[in-house]
Amino acid sequence: MTQDLIGKRLRDIRRLRHVTLVELCDATGWNISLIGGTERGTREMAFHEAVVYARILCFCLNGFSRTAPDGQWDINACLLVYPPKA
């Protein structure tokens, strides 16, 4: 799996959860260039970062690679119950 594909899937999950890049930066404490670079596929995501994203955006950690039998990425299979925004 490429950095580009992982970044695209992270961005897709973030957008599905209606979380802006700035909100994700606030929640993680990381700067926008770090998260933006990950989403664009220009930097490799560290495992500890994936754990934080999964916790904040409520998805299974294997969500980046979970696919349906036909090989298509199944975004809904990786989502956990997401609490409503305050």
PDB file of N, CA, C and O in Angstrom, chain B, residues numbered from 101:
ATOM      1  N   MET B 101       0.857  -1.176   0.000  1.00  0.00           N
ATOM      2  CA  MET B 101       0.000   0.000   0.000  1.00  0.00           C
ATOM      3  C   MET B 101       0.902   1.238   0.000  1.00  0.00           C
ATOM      4  O   MET B 101       1.854   1.321   0.776  1.00  0.00           O
ATOM      5  N   THR B 102       0.597   2.180  -0.864  1.00  0.00           N
ATOM      6  CA  THR B 102       1.434   3.369  -1.016  1.00  0.00           C
ATOM      7  C   THR B 102       1.054   4.458  -0.024  1.00  0.00           C
ATOM      8  O   THR B 102      -0.047   4.462   0.527  1.00  0.00           O
ATOM      9  N   GLN B 103       1.987   5.384   0.193  1.00  0.00           N
ATOM     10  CA  GLN B 103       1.709   6.546   1.042  1.00  0.00           C
ATOM     11  C   GLN B 103       0.550   7.354   0.473  1.00  0.00           C
ATOM     12  O   GLN B 103      -0.279   7.867   1.224  1.00  0.00           O
ATOM     13  N   ASP B 104       0.491   7.469  -0.852  1.00  0.00           N
ATOM     14  CA  ASP B 104      -0.596   8.222  -1.501  1.00  0.00           C
ATOM     15  C   ASP B 104      -1.953   7.624  -1.162  1.00  0.00           C
ATOM     16  O   ASP B 104      -2.895   8.345  -0.836  1.00  0.00           O
ATOM     17  N   LEU B 105      -2.046   6.306  -1.240  1.00  0.00           N
ATOM     18  CA  LEU B 105      -3.311   5.625  -0.977  1.00  0.00           C
ATOM     19  C   LEU B 105      -3.710   5.747   0.496  1.00  0.00           C
ATOM     20  O   LEU B 105      -4.879   5.976   0.805  1.00  0.00           O
ATOM     21  N   ILE B 106      -2.755   5.596   1.388  1.00  0.00           N
ATOM     22  CA  ILE B 106      -3.040   5.746   2.818  1.00  0.00           C
ATOM     23  C   ILE B 106      -3.504   7.167   3.111  1.00  0.00           C
ATOM     24  O   ILE B 106      -4.464   7.369   3.856  1.00  0.00           O
ATOM     25  N   GLY B 107      -2.829   8.146   2.531  1.00  0.00           N
ATOM     26  CA  GLY B 107      -3.213   9.545   2.737  1.00  0.00           C
ATOM     27  C   GLY B 107      -4.607   9.845   2.217  1.00  0.00           C
ATOM     28  O   GLY B 107      -5.383  10.547   2.865  1.00  0.00           O
ATOM     29  N   LYS B 108      -4.923   9.311   1.042  1.00  0.00           N
ATOM     30  CA  LYS B 108      -6.256   9.526   0.474  1.00  0.00           C
ATOM     31  C   LYS B 108      -7.320   8.913   1.367  1.00  0.00           C
ATOM     32  O   LYS B 108      -8.371   9.515   1.589  1.00  0.00           O
ATOM     33  N   ARG B 109      -7.057   7.723   1.879  1.00  0.00           N
ATOM     34  CA  ARG B 109      -8.033   7.064   2.744  1.00  0.00           C
ATOM     35  C   ARG B 109      -8.197   7.804   4.069  1.00  0.00           C
ATOM     36  O   ARG B 109      -9.308   7.897   4.591  1.00  0.00           O
ATOM     37  N   LEU B 110      -7.115   8.324   4.610  1.00  0.00           N
ATOM     38  CA  LEU B 110      -7.211   9.128   5.826  1.00  0.00           C
ATOM     39  C   LEU B 110      -8.080  10.358   5.562  1.00  0.00           C
ATOM     40  O   LEU B 110      -8.966  10.677   6.354  1.00  0.00           O
ATOM     41  N   ARG B 111      -7.828  11.037   4.460  1.00  0.00           N
ATOM     42  CA  ARG B 111      -8.618  12.231   4.109  1.00  0.00           C
ATOM     43  C   ARG B 111     -10.091  11.869   3.910  1.00  0.00           C
ATOM     44  O   ARG B 111     -10.977  12.598   4.355  1.00  0.00           O
ATOM     45  N   ASP B 112     -10.349  10.745   3.242  1.00  0.00           N
ATOM     46  CA  ASP B 112     -11.735  10.309   3.024  1.00  0.00           C
ATOM     47  C   ASP B 112     -12.454  10.056   4.349  1.00  0.00           C
ATOM     48  O   ASP B 112     -13.602  10.465   4.520  1.00  0.00           O
ATOM     49  N   ILE B 113     -11.787   9.391   5.276  1.00  0.00           N
ATOM     50  CA  ILE B 113     -12.395   9.120   6.591  1.00  0.00           C
ATOM     51  C   ILE B 113     -12.628  10.427   7.335  1.00  0.00           C
ATOM     52  O   ILE B 113     -13.689  10.622   7.928  1.00  0.00           O
ATOM     53  N   ARG B 114     -11.639  11.334   7.312  1.00  0.00           N
ATOM     54  CA  ARG B 114     -11.782  12.619   8.002  1.00  0.00           C
ATOM     55  C   ARG B 114     -12.970  13.391   7.445  1.00  0.00           C
ATOM     56  O   ARG B 114     -13.758  13.954   8.205  1.00  0.00           O
ATOM     57  N   ARG B 115     -13.100  13.421   6.131  1.00  0.00           N
ATOM     58  CA  ARG B 115     -14.207  14.148   5.506  1.00  0.00           C
ATOM     59  C   ARG B 115     -15.549  13.474   5.788  1.00  0.00           C
ATOM     60  O   ARG B 115     -16.553  14.153   6.004  1.00  0.00           O
ATOM     61  N   LEU B 116     -15.568  12.155   5.786  1.00  0.00           N
ATOM     62  CA  LEU B 116     -16.793  11.428   6.100  1.00  0.00           C
ATOM     63  C   LEU B 116     -17.269  11.768   7.514  1.00  0.00           C
ATOM     64  O   LEU B 116     -18.470  11.839   7.775  1.00  0.00           O
ATOM     65  N   ARG B 117     -16.324  11.976   8.411  1.00  0.00           N
ATOM     66  CA  ARG B 117     -16.641  12.335   9.795  1.00  0.00           C
ATOM     67  C   ARG B 117     -16.915  13.829   9.959  1.00  0.00           C
ATOM     68  O   ARG B 117     -17.196  14.287  11.066  1.00  0.00           O
ATOM     69  N   HIS B 118     -16.836  14.582   8.881  1.00  0.00           N
ATOM     70  CA  HIS B 118     -17.074  16.037   8.900  1.00  0.00           C
ATOM     71  C   HIS B 118     -16.118  16.747   9.853  1.00  0.00           C
ATOM     72  O   HIS B 118     -16.514  17.633  10.611  1.00  0.00           O
ATOM     73  N   VAL B 119     -14.856  16.341   9.797  1.00  0.00           N
ATOM     74  CA  VAL B 119     -13.802  16.956  10.601  1.00  0.00           C
ATOM     75  C   VAL B 119     -12.890  17.708   9.637  1.00  0.00           C
ATOM     76  O   VAL B 119     -12.391  17.132   8.670  1.00  0.00           O
ATOM     77  N   THR B 120     -12.677  18.981   9.900  1.00  0.00           N
ATOM     78  CA  THR B 120     -11.783  19.764   9.052  1.00  0.00           C
ATOM     79  C   THR B 120     -10.337  19.441   9.405  1.00  0.00           C
ATOM     80  O   THR B 120     -10.049  18.856  10.450  1.00  0.00           O
ATOM     81  N   LEU B 121      -9.449  19.830   8.523  1.00  0.00           N
ATOM     82  CA  LEU B 121      -8.027  19.638   8.782  1.00  0.00           C
ATOM     83  C   LEU B 121      -7.602  20.404  10.033  1.00  0.00           C
ATOM     84  O   LEU B 121      -6.813  19.903  10.834  1.00  0.00           O
ATOM     85  N   VAL B 122      -8.118  21.599  10.196  1.00  0.00           N
ATOM     86  CA  VAL B 122      -7.795  22.411  11.378  1.00  0.00           C
ATOM     87  C   VAL B 122      -8.310  21.734  12.645  1.00  0.00           C
ATOM     88  O   VAL B 122      -7.611  21.714  13.658  1.00  0.00           O
ATOM     89  N   GLU B 123      -9.508  21.185  12.605  1.00  0.00           N
ATOM     90  CA  GLU B 123     -10.052  20.487  13.775  1.00  0.00           C
ATOM     91  C   GLU B 123      -9.215  19.262  14.124  1.00  0.00           C
ATOM     92  O   GLU B 123      -8.996  18.966  15.299  1.00  0.00           O
ATOM     93  N   LEU B 124      -8.747  18.550  13.097  1.00  0.00           N
ATOM     94  CA  LEU B 124      -7.899  17.387  13.359  1.00  0.00           C
ATOM     95  C   LEU B 124      -6.556  17.825  13.943  1.00  0.00           C
ATOM     96  O   LEU B 124      -6.008  17.152  14.815  1.00  0.00           O
ATOM     97  N   CYS B 125      -6.035  18.937  13.470  1.00  0.00           N
ATOM     98  CA  CYS B 125      -4.799  19.487  14.043  1.00  0.00           C
ATOM     99  C   CYS B 125      -4.998  19.834  15.512  1.00  0.00           C
ATOM    100  O   CYS B 125      -4.145  19.527  16.345  1.00  0.00           O
ATOM    101  N   ASP B 126      -6.110  20.465  15.829  1.00  0.00           N
ATOM    102  CA  ASP B 126      -6.405  20.816  17.223  1.00  0.00           C
ATOM    103  C   ASP B 126      -6.531  19.572  18.088  1.00  0.00           C
ATOM    104  O   ASP B 126      -6.042  19.549  19.218  1.00  0.00           O
ATOM    105  N   ALA B 127      -7.183  18.540  17.569  1.00  0.00           N
ATOM    106  CA  ALA B 127      -7.406  17.316  18.339  1.00  0.00           C
ATOM    107  C   ALA B 127      -6.110  16.542  18.576  1.00  0.00           C
ATOM    108  O   ALA B 127      -5.943  15.917  19.624  1.00  0.00           O
ATOM    109  N   THR B 128      -5.198  16.579  17.613  1.00  0.00           N
ATOM    110  CA  THR B 128      -3.946  15.831  17.745  1.00  0.00           C
ATOM    111  C   THR B 128      -2.836  16.644  18.387  1.00  0.00           C
ATOM    112  O   THR B 128      -1.931  16.093  19.014  1.00  0.00           O
ATOM    113  N   GLY B 129      -2.912  17.962  18.224  1.00  0.00           N
ATOM    114  CA  GLY B 129      -1.820  18.815  18.682  1.00  0.00           C
ATOM    115  C   GLY B 129      -0.680  18.893  17.671  1.00  0.00           C
ATOM    116  O   GLY B 129       0.375  19.456  17.964  1.00  0.00           O
ATOM    117  N   TRP B 130      -0.890  18.332  16.487  1.00  0.00           N
ATOM    118  CA  TRP B 130       0.132  18.344  15.442  1.00  0.00           C
ATOM    119  C   TRP B 130      -0.139  19.492  14.489  1.00  0.00           C
ATOM    120  O   TRP B 130      -1.257  20.001  14.410  1.00  0.00           O
ATOM    121  N   ASN B 131       0.900  19.895  13.766  1.00  0.00           N
ATOM    122  CA  ASN B 131       0.710  21.031  12.857  1.00  0.00           C
ATOM    123  C   ASN B 131       0.088  20.588  11.533  1.00  0.00           C
ATOM    124  O   ASN B 131       0.086  19.408  11.180  1.00  0.00           O
ATOM    125  N   ILE B 132      -0.429  21.566  10.830  1.00  0.00           N
ATOM    126  CA  ILE B 132      -1.177  21.299   9.609  1.00  0.00           C
ATOM    127  C   ILE B 132      -0.284  20.720   8.508  1.00  0.00           C
ATOM    128  O   ILE B 132      -0.758  19.952   7.671  1.00  0.00           O
ATOM    129  N   SER B 133       0.997  21.078   8.502  1.00  0.00           N
ATOM    130  CA  SER B 133       1.882  20.544   7.459  1.00  0.00           C
ATOM    131  C   SER B 133       2.141  19.057   7.665  1.00  0.00           C
ATOM    132  O   SER B 133       2.312  18.327   6.688  1.00  0.00           O
ATOM    133  N   LEU B 134       2.174  18.589   8.906  1.00  0.00           N
ATOM    134  CA  LEU B 134       2.364  17.168   9.174  1.00  0.00           C
ATOM    135  C   LEU B 134       1.160  16.367   8.685  1.00  0.00           C
ATOM    136  O   LEU B 134       1.315  15.395   7.947  1.00  0.00           O
ATOM    137  N   ILE B 135      -0.037  16.776   9.098  1.00  0.00           N
ATOM    138  CA  ILE B 135      -1.251  16.051   8.705  1.00  0.00           C
ATOM    139  C   ILE B 135      -1.521  16.223   7.212  1.00  0.00           C
ATOM    140  O   ILE B 135      -1.868  15.262   6.527  1.00  0.00           O
ATOM    141  N   GLY B 136      -1.362  17.435   6.715  1.00  0.00           N
ATOM    142  CA  GLY B 136      -1.562  17.680   5.292  1.00  0.00           C
ATOM    143  C   GLY B 136      -0.598  16.875   4.432  1.00  0.00           C
ATOM    144  O   GLY B 136      -0.982  16.346   3.390  1.00  0.00           O
ATOM    145  N   GLY B 137       0.645  16.783   4.866  1.00  0.00           N
ATOM    146  CA  GLY B 137       1.629  15.989   4.134  1.00  0.00           C
ATOM    147  C   GLY B 137       1.270  14.518   4.111  1.00  0.00           C
ATOM    148  O   GLY B 137       1.480  13.831   3.111  1.00  0.00           O
ATOM    149  N   THR B 138       0.729  14.040   5.218  1.00  0.00           N
ATOM    150  CA  THR B 138       0.286  12.641   5.276  1.00  0.00           C
ATOM    151  C   THR B 138      -0.874  12.430   4.313  1.00  0.00           C
ATOM    152  O   THR B 138      -0.886  11.457   3.560  1.00  0.00           O
ATOM    153  N   GLU B 139      -1.844  13.328   4.332  1.00  0.00           N
ATOM    154  CA  GLU B 139      -3.003  13.189   3.450  1.00  0.00           C
ATOM    155  C   GLU B 139      -2.630  13.304   1.973  1.00  0.00           C
ATOM    156  O   GLU B 139      -3.253  12.664   1.126  1.00  0.00           O
ATOM    157  N   ARG B 140      -1.632  14.104   1.664  1.00  0.00           N
ATOM    158  CA  ARG B 140      -1.195  14.253   0.269  1.00  0.00           C
ATOM    159  C   ARG B 140      -0.279  13.110  -0.162  1.00  0.00           C
ATOM    160  O   ARG B 140      -0.001  12.948  -1.350  1.00  0.00           O
ATOM    161  N   GLY B 141       0.189  12.320   0.804  1.00  0.00           N
ATOM    162  CA  GLY B 141       1.077  11.205   0.489  1.00  0.00           C
ATOM    163  C   GLY B 141       2.523  11.612   0.327  1.00  0.00           C
ATOM    164  O   GLY B 141       3.326  10.852  -0.214  1.00  0.00           O
ATOM    165  N   THR B 142       2.872  12.818   0.796  1.00  0.00           N
ATOM    166  CA  THR B 142       4.252  13.281   0.670  1.00  0.00           C
ATOM    167  C   THR B 142       5.108  12.926   1.875  1.00  0.00           C
ATOM    168  O   THR B 142       6.320  13.138   1.857  1.00  0.00           O
ATOM    169  N   ARG B 143       4.486  12.385   2.929  1.00  0.00           N
ATOM    170  CA  ARG B 143       5.249  11.906   4.079  1.00  0.00           C
ATOM    171  C   ARG B 143       4.632  10.601   4.569  1.00  0.00           C
ATOM    172  O   ARG B 143       3.431  10.362   4.447  1.00  0.00           O
ATOM    173  N   GLU B 144       5.493   9.781   5.118  1.00  0.00           N
ATOM    174  CA  GLU B 144       5.044   8.485   5.613  1.00  0.00           C
ATOM    175  C   GLU B 144       4.419   8.648   6.991  1.00  0.00           C
ATOM    176  O   GLU B 144       4.946   9.371   7.836  1.00  0.00           O
ATOM    177  N   MET B 145       3.312   7.983   7.212  1.00  0.00           N
ATOM    178  CA  MET B 145       2.634   8.042   8.501  1.00  0.00           C
ATOM    179  C   MET B 145       3.266   7.031   9.453  1.00  0.00           C
ATOM    180  O   MET B 145       3.422   5.860   9.107  1.00  0.00           O
ATOM    181  N   ALA B 146       3.625   7.478  10.636  1.00  0.00           N
ATOM    182  CA  ALA B 146       4.161   6.588  11.659  1.00  0.00           C
ATOM    183  C   ALA B 146       3.012   5.808  12.306  1.00  0.00           C
ATOM    184  O   ALA B 146       1.863   6.251  12.298  1.00  0.00           O
ATOM    185  N   PHE B 147       3.339   4.653  12.859  1.00  0.00           N
ATOM    186  CA  PHE B 147       2.303   3.810  13.465  1.00  0.00           C
ATOM    187  C   PHE B 147       1.570   4.551  14.578  1.00  0.00           C
ATOM    188  O   PHE B 147       0.345   4.472  14.673  1.00  0.00           O
ATOM    189  N   HIS B 148       2.315   5.273  15.425  1.00  0.00           N
ATOM    190  CA  HIS B 148       1.652   5.979  16.525  1.00  0.00           C
ATOM    191  C   HIS B 148       0.684   7.046  16.010  1.00  0.00           C
ATOM    192  O   HIS B 148      -0.315   7.342  16.665  1.00  0.00           O
ATOM    193  N   GLU B 149       0.973   7.620  14.849  1.00  0.00           N
ATOM    194  CA  GLU B 149       0.057   8.588  14.251  1.00  0.00           C
ATOM    195  C   GLU B 149      -1.227   7.894  13.798  1.00  0.00           C
ATOM    196  O   GLU B 149      -2.323   8.417  13.998  1.00  0.00           O
ATOM    197  N   ALA B 150      -1.089   6.722  13.191  1.00  0.00           N
ATOM    198  CA  ALA B 150      -2.265   5.960  12.751  1.00  0.00           C
ATOM    199  C   ALA B 150      -3.160   5.627  13.938  1.00  0.00           C
ATOM    200  O   ALA B 150      -4.385   5.681  13.829  1.00  0.00           O
ATOM    201  N   VAL B 151      -2.558   5.284  15.067  1.00  0.00           N
ATOM    202  CA  VAL B 151      -3.328   4.973  16.275  1.00  0.00           C
ATOM    203  C   VAL B 151      -4.109   6.201  16.734  1.00  0.00           C
ATOM    204  O   VAL B 151      -5.277   6.088  17.105  1.00  0.00           O
ATOM    205  N   VAL B 152      -3.484   7.356  16.712  1.00  0.00           N
ATOM    206  CA  VAL B 152      -4.152   8.599  17.131  1.00  0.00           C
ATOM    207  C   VAL B 152      -5.294   8.940  16.175  1.00  0.00           C
ATOM    208  O   VAL B 152      -6.388   9.287  16.621  1.00  0.00           O
ATOM    209  N   TYR B 153      -5.054   8.847  14.873  1.00  0.00           N
ATOM    210  CA  TYR B 153      -6.115   9.121  13.903  1.00  0.00           C
ATOM    211  C   TYR B 153      -7.295   8.170  14.109  1.00  0.00           C
ATOM    212  O   TYR B 153      -8.452   8.589  14.079  1.00  0.00           O
ATOM    213  N   ALA B 154      -6.993   6.893  14.318  1.00  0.00           N
ATOM    214  CA  ALA B 154      -8.056   5.901  14.514  1.00  0.00           C
ATOM    215  C   ALA B 154      -8.874   6.216  15.758  1.00  0.00           C
ATOM    216  O   ALA B 154     -10.096   6.064  15.754  1.00  0.00           O
ATOM    217  N   ARG B 155      -8.214   6.650  16.815  1.00  0.00           N
ATOM    218  CA  ARG B 155      -8.919   6.982  18.058  1.00  0.00           C
ATOM    219  C   ARG B 155      -9.797   8.219  17.874  1.00  0.00           C
ATOM    220  O   ARG B 155     -10.954   8.228  18.296  1.00  0.00           O
ATOM    221  N   ILE B 156      -9.262   9.244  17.257  1.00  0.00           N
ATOM    222  CA  ILE B 156     -10.001  10.502  17.097  1.00  0.00           C
ATOM    223  C   ILE B 156     -11.142  10.361  16.094  1.00  0.00           C
ATOM    224  O   ILE B 156     -12.239  10.869  16.327  1.00  0.00           O
ATOM    225  N   LEU B 157     -10.891   9.676  14.981  1.00  0.00           N
ATOM    226  CA  LEU B 157     -11.889   9.559  13.919  1.00  0.00           C
ATOM    227  C   LEU B 157     -12.735   8.290  14.031  1.00  0.00           C
ATOM    228  O   LEU B 157     -13.601   8.042  13.192  1.00  0.00           O
ATOM    229  N   CYS B 158     -12.483   7.494  15.059  1.00  0.00           N
ATOM    230  CA  CYS B 158     -13.267   6.286  15.371  1.00  0.00           C
ATOM    231  C   CYS B 158     -13.340   5.304  14.205  1.00  0.00           C
ATOM    232  O   CYS B 158     -14.406   5.071  13.636  1.00  0.00           O
ATOM    233  N   PHE B 159     -12.193   4.737  13.862  1.00  0.00           N
ATOM    234  CA  PHE B 159     -12.178   3.667  12.866  1.00  0.00           C
ATOM    235  C   PHE B 159     -11.183   2.599  13.296  1.00  0.00           C
ATOM    236  O   PHE B 159     -10.254   2.863  14.059  1.00  0.00           O
ATOM    237  N   CYS B 160     -11.396   1.397  12.796  1.00  0.00           N
ATOM    238  CA  CYS B 160     -10.491   0.279  13.081  1.00  0.00           C
ATOM    239  C   CYS B 160      -9.149   0.579  12.449  1.00  0.00           C
ATOM    240  O   CYS B 160      -9.074   1.105  11.339  1.00  0.00           O
ATOM    241  N   LEU B 161      -8.102   0.242  13.157  1.00  0.00           N
ATOM    242  CA  LEU B 161      -6.768   0.524  12.652  1.00  0.00           C
ATOM    243  C   LEU B 161      -6.492  -0.176  11.326  1.00  0.00           C
ATOM    244  O   LEU B 161      -5.716   0.328  10.515  1.00  0.00           O
ATOM    245  N   ASN B 162      -7.106  -1.314  11.098  1.00  0.00           N
ATOM    246  CA  ASN B 162      -6.901  -1.985   9.814  1.00  0.00           C
ATOM    247  C   ASN B 162      -7.769  -1.377   8.715  1.00  0.00           C
ATOM    248  O   ASN B 162      -7.830  -1.904   7.604  1.00  0.00           O
ATOM    249  N   GLY B 163      -8.431  -0.279   9.024  1.00  0.00           N
ATOM    250  CA  GLY B 163      -9.306   0.382   8.060  1.00  0.00           C
ATOM    251  C   GLY B 163      -8.604   0.891   6.821  1.00  0.00           C
ATOM    252  O   GLY B 163      -9.232   1.038   5.773  1.00  0.00           O
ATOM    253  N   PHE B 164      -7.293   1.167   6.921  1.00  0.00           N
ATOM    254  CA  PHE B 164      -6.567   1.646   5.756  1.00  0.00           C
ATOM    255  C   PHE B 164      -6.450   0.564   4.684  1.00  0.00           C
ATOM    256  O   PHE B 164      -6.336   0.869   3.497  1.00  0.00           O
ATOM    257  N   SER B 165      -6.481  -0.695   5.106  1.00  0.00           N
ATOM    258  CA  SER B 165      -6.251  -1.764   4.134  1.00  0.00           C
ATOM    259  C   SER B 165      -7.418  -2.726   3.969  1.00  0.00           C
ATOM    260  O   SER B 165      -7.343  -3.633   3.140  1.00  0.00           O
ATOM    261  N   ARG B 166      -8.483  -2.558   4.721  1.00  0.00           N
ATOM    262  CA  ARG B 166      -9.611  -3.487   4.630  1.00  0.00           C
ATOM    263  C   ARG B 166     -10.318  -3.322   3.291  1.00  0.00           C
ATOM    264  O   ARG B 166     -10.737  -2.225   2.922  1.00  0.00           O
ATOM    265  N   THR B 167     -10.439  -4.425   2.578  1.00  0.00           N
ATOM    266  CA  THR B 167     -11.100  -4.394   1.273  1.00  0.00           C
ATOM    267  C   THR B 167     -12.198  -5.451   1.218  1.00  0.00           C
ATOM    268  O   THR B 167     -12.197  -6.422   1.975  1.00  0.00           O
ATOM    269  N   ALA B 168     -13.120  -5.233   0.309  1.00  0.00           N
ATOM    270  CA  ALA B 168     -14.194  -6.194   0.042  1.00  0.00           C
ATOM    271  C   ALA B 168     -13.620  -7.335  -0.802  1.00  0.00           C
ATOM    272  O   ALA B 168     -12.508  -7.223  -1.317  1.00  0.00           O
ATOM    273  N   PRO B 169     -14.370  -8.427  -0.946  1.00  0.00           N
ATOM    274  CA  PRO B 169     -13.885  -9.543  -1.766  1.00  0.00           C
ATOM    275  C   PRO B 169     -13.502  -9.155  -3.191  1.00  0.00           C
ATOM    276  O   PRO B 169     -12.648  -9.800  -3.800  1.00  0.00           O
ATOM    277  N   ASP B 170     -14.123  -8.113  -3.724  1.00  0.00           N
ATOM    278  CA  ASP B 170     -13.797  -7.686  -5.084  1.00  0.00           C
ATOM    279  C   ASP B 170     -12.557  -6.782  -5.141  1.00  0.00           C
ATOM    280  O   ASP B 170     -12.181  -6.311  -6.214  1.00  0.00           O
ATOM    281  N   GLY B 171     -11.924  -6.540  -3.982  1.00  0.00           N
ATOM    282  CA  GLY B 171     -10.710  -5.730  -3.928  1.00  0.00           C
ATOM    283  C   GLY B 171     -10.940  -4.257  -3.691  1.00  0.00           C
ATOM    284  O   GLY B 171      -9.980  -3.501  -3.538  1.00  0.00           O
ATOM    285  N   GLN B 172     -12.195  -3.829  -3.658  1.00  0.00           N
ATOM    286  CA  GLN B 172     -12.512  -2.414  -3.420  1.00  0.00           C
ATOM    287  C   GLN B 172     -12.404  -2.102  -1.929  1.00  0.00           C
ATOM    288  O   GLN B 172     -12.720  -2.936  -1.081  1.00  0.00           O
ATOM    289  N   TRP B 173     -11.953  -0.882  -1.627  1.00  0.00           N
ATOM    290  CA  TRP B 173     -11.838  -0.462  -0.240  1.00  0.00           C
ATOM    291  C   TRP B 173     -13.230  -0.294   0.334  1.00  0.00           C
ATOM    292  O   TRP B 173     -14.072   0.375  -0.266  1.00  0.00           O
ATOM    293  N   ASP B 174     -13.482  -0.890   1.483  1.00  0.00           N
ATOM    294  CA  ASP B 174     -14.792  -0.833   2.126  1.00  0.00           C
ATOM    295  C   ASP B 174     -14.712   0.095   3.330  1.00  0.00           C
ATOM    296  O   ASP B 174     -14.470  -0.351   4.451  1.00  0.00           O
ATOM    297  N   ILE B 175     -14.916   1.386   3.093  1.00  0.00           N
ATOM    298  CA  ILE B 175     -14.780   2.384   4.150  1.00  0.00           C
ATOM    299  C   ILE B 175     -15.768   2.132   5.287  1.00  0.00           C
ATOM    300  O   ILE B 175     -15.430   2.341   6.453  1.00  0.00           O
ATOM    301  N   ASN B 176     -16.953   1.698   4.972  1.00  0.00           N
ATOM    302  CA  ASN B 176     -17.961   1.489   6.017  1.00  0.00           C
ATOM    303  C   ASN B 176     -17.634   0.319   6.928  1.00  0.00           C
ATOM    304  O   ASN B 176     -18.075   0.292   8.077  1.00  0.00           O
ATOM    305  N   ALA B 177     -16.873  -0.643   6.440  1.00  0.00           N
ATOM    306  CA  ALA B 177     -16.503  -1.791   7.265  1.00  0.00           C
ATOM    307  C   ALA B 177     -15.503  -1.417   8.352  1.00  0.00           C
ATOM    308  O   ALA B 177     -15.363  -2.139   9.339  1.00  0.00           O
ATOM    309  N   CYS B 178     -14.812  -0.303   8.182  1.00  0.00           N
ATOM    310  CA  CYS B 178     -13.786   0.069   9.160  1.00  0.00           C
ATOM    311  C   CYS B 178     -14.275   1.090  10.173  1.00  0.00           C
ATOM    312  O   CYS B 178     -13.566   1.376  11.138  1.00  0.00           O
ATOM    313  N   LEU B 179     -15.460   1.645   9.984  1.00  0.00           N
ATOM    314  CA  LEU B 179     -15.932   2.718  10.872  1.00  0.00           C
ATOM    315  C   LEU B 179     -16.513   2.158  12.165  1.00  0.00           C
ATOM    316  O   LEU B 179     -17.206   1.141  12.166  1.00  0.00           O
ATOM    317  N   LEU B 180     -16.221   2.834  13.246  1.00  0.00           N
ATOM    318  CA  LEU B 180     -16.797   2.523  14.562  1.00  0.00           C
ATOM    319  C   LEU B 180     -17.842   3.581  14.874  1.00  0.00           C
ATOM    320  O   LEU B 180     -17.950   4.575  14.155  1.00  0.00           O
ATOM    321  N   VAL B 181     -18.596   3.386  15.914  1.00  0.00           N
ATOM    322  CA  VAL B 181     -19.607   4.372  16.318  1.00  0.00           C
ATOM    323  C   VAL B 181     -18.897   5.692  16.625  1.00  0.00           C
ATOM    324  O   VAL B 181     -17.938   5.730  17.396  1.00  0.00           O
ATOM    325  N   TYR B 182     -19.375   6.750  16.020  1.00  0.00           N
ATOM    326  CA  TYR B 182     -18.740   8.055  16.168  1.00  0.00           C
ATOM    327  C   TYR B 182     -19.612   8.944  17.038  1.00  0.00           C
ATOM    328  O   TYR B 182     -20.790   9.138  16.736  1.00  0.00           O
ATOM    329  N   PRO B 183     -19.057   9.485  18.107  1.00  0.00           N
ATOM    330  CA  PRO B 183     -19.870  10.350  18.969  1.00  0.00           C
ATOM    331  C   PRO B 183     -20.189  11.664  18.267  1.00  0.00           C
ATOM    332  O   PRO B 183     -19.369  12.176  17.504  1.00  0.00           O
ATOM    333  N   PRO B 184     -21.353  12.204  18.514  1.00  0.00           N
ATOM    334  CA  PRO B 184     -21.698  13.491  17.882  1.00  0.00           C
ATOM    335  C   PRO B 184     -20.805  14.597  18.389  1.00  0.00           C
ATOM    336  O   PRO B 184     -20.317  14.555  19.518  1.00  0.00           O
ATOM    337  N   LYS B 185     -20.593  15.603  17.530  1.00  0.00           N
ATOM    338  CA  LYS B 185     -19.780  16.757  17.941  1.00  0.00           C
ATOM    339  C   LYS B 185     -20.490  17.531  19.047  1.00  0.00           C
ATOM    340  O   LYS B 185     -21.716  17.634  19.071  1.00  0.00           O
ATOM    341  N   ALA B 186     -19.702  18.060  19.942  1.00  0.00           N
ATOM    342  CA  ALA B 186     -20.264  18.846  21.061  1.00  0.00           C
ATOM    343  C   ALA B 186     -20.724  20.189  20.568  1.00  0.00           C
ATOM    344  O   ALA B 186     -21.224  20.997  21.350  1.00  0.00           O
TER     345      ALA B 186
END
